[in-house]
């Protein structure tokens, strides 16, 4: 026994309010939802770049977003051989922009390595862990004989 009321309100009855009975609300819904569409990845079906992809980690919208989009677009659409070799200038502009925001974009791995080496050198007397092996090529150097 349905005791549902339907009320319309708003301009031209655009708003609809449905009041259902307690019994009607207690029964499981018979609505079947369609399967969700798969989330698009970095490249959309039409071949364009999905700038909203979480895989970009917000790079396309940060303070260097314009430079990132220019460089990434250049690489994506590049027909040069090797791919992207015609995008050097755009990546240089992006890298220059990112260097102004190290707290956001992090430091270059080379910078981190240099900092670690400096820290190690500063520790110096606290245990020198540098590799001091002789790595010169000695294949053509006469070796001392073992005879006595």
C-alpha positions, 0 to 999 in steps of 0.5 A: 500500500503506497502512500506517496505524495508528490508536491510540485513547487518553484517556477513552472513546478520545476522542484518536486518533493516526494514524501514516502511512507515509512514502509516504502522507505524500509524496502530495498531500492530496485534502482539499477545504476549503470556501470561507472565509466573508467576514469580517463588517464593522462591521454584522452581517447582523442589523443589530447592531454588530460590536464586534470589527471591526478597523475600530474600531481598538480603540476599543470596548475601550480605557479609554473603550470603554464611552463609545464603545460607548454613543455609537456605539450611540446613533448607529447605532440613532438614528431622530432627524432628523438621525440622531444628533442625539439622541446629543449627551450620549453623544458629549460624555461620550465626548469628555470621557473621551478628553481624559484619554488624549491619548497614546492617542486623540490630540489634537483637530485644533483643538489641533494647529492652535493648536499650529502657530500658536503655534509659527509665532508663536514663530518670529516673527523667523525669517520671518513667513509670516502672510497680511497681505492686507486682506480687508475688504469694500470694495464699498460704499467709494468708490474713488479715481479714476485722474484726475490 
